[in-house]
Amino acid sequence: MRSRWTILAVLFVARTAMAFQFQSVGAVAPLVGSSLGASLADIGVLIGLYLAPGIALALPGASIGQRHGDKATVLAGLAMMLAGELMMMSSTSWSLQIGGRLIAGTGGVLVNVLMTKMVADWFAGREIATAMAIYINSWPAGIAVALMLLPAIGTSFGVTAVGVAVSVPVIIGIGLIALVYSAPEQSPTGRVERSGISAATGYALITAGLIWCLYNVGFAMVFSFGPSMLVERGWSSAAAGSAISVVLWLAALSVPLGGLLADRSQRGGAILTVGCAGFALLTLLLSRNGPVLPLVIAMGLVCGLPAGAIMSLPARVLDQRTRSIGMGVFYTVYYVGMLAAPAIGGRLAVWAGTARAALDLGTVALLLCPLLLWSFHGISRRLRSIAIQSN
């Protein structure tokens, strides 16, 4: 029987490969633009396409895993990620770039949705908050590695070499899942009766999904367009990617710290509000020619603080019967927003003539999160009142 921490490490590596692939376009955006003759707006579309399949698959993803098995479905998802990357490597045709990105993204959605469930299967009732914090950190870790390595690889060996580098961790993930992962021995054998969600619960989940989406938009604008902004200021592609990656490396520390603070203080709303406002301010300063190194260090220490508090929001309005469909709603909202945001950021950058405009979009998105949290709390109070009256 595998240790649950060994299983968590395997899932962490596999999801890191997904984040690495997602960031592979943004990390070398100037090189991709030159190779394909693409504008920043086109690059924004290509970035966002990776998350597009989530709109259709987030809700049925758990059912697909239940029918075919979580492990088999995740392996299929990783195989699709690899196939999509190979398609993008095979030609500079724009249609093949779009097709490959969509295939890879489809696999990525299956991996993301099902592996979150797999973590819960292993840690339910045992260090679940710690496990989820570690698991969430695979995303900034993968993006940080991409920002550090891929610009240098692309500059030295070309865009095709970037595709080869992206394929390697995906292959490692396939091997680890196939050889190491196993379901926990005491997985529930009974099925929880399906139950719909009320309109009020649906509104609460949509609101929570919007908060998670907008928070990630703030992140995405920094790591997708931050390197291009620094290149505009005269930085080399490799140096710009390495500088922005500092945010992601430090986020790997601030994410679990924020979750711990929220649990210990029982003031997750305050931590969410302060964290998002601080992240927004630092993003604004960075886009206004502030000192890069101090700002990216401060941003990394602040930006991860709201993550745990945000991810705890759906649990406040869901029980065991509604958790599956509820998380599907939550993730669907996230994927819809994350598809649109990079394209909007790219178009704003083209319209303004600078990648700085995309970071300004991220600033606005982050400032909307505390306002939506206020709305979520209002809906949650009404739901509690209805529950008390019904009892």
Secondary structure, 3 states (H helix, E strand, C coil): CCCHHHHHHHHHHHHHHHHHHHHHHHHCHHHHHHHHCCCHHHHHHHHHHCCCCHHHHCCCHHHHHHHHCHHHHHHHHHHHHHHHHHHHHHCCCHHHHHHHHHHHHHHHHHHHHHHHHHHHHHHCCCCHHHHHHHHHCHHHHHHHHHHHHHHHHHHHHCHHHHHHHHHHHHHHHHHHHHHCCCCCCCCCCCCCCCCCCCHHHHHHHHHHHHHHHHHHHHHHHHHHHHHHHHHHCCCCHHHHHHHHHHHHHHHHHHHHHHHHHHHHHCCHHHHHHHHHHHHHHHHHHHHCCCCHHHHHHHHHHHHCHHHHHHHCCHHHCCCCCCHHHHHHHHHHHHHHHHHHHHHHHHHHHHHHCCCHHHHHHHHHHHHHHHHHHHHHHHHHHHHHHHHHHHC
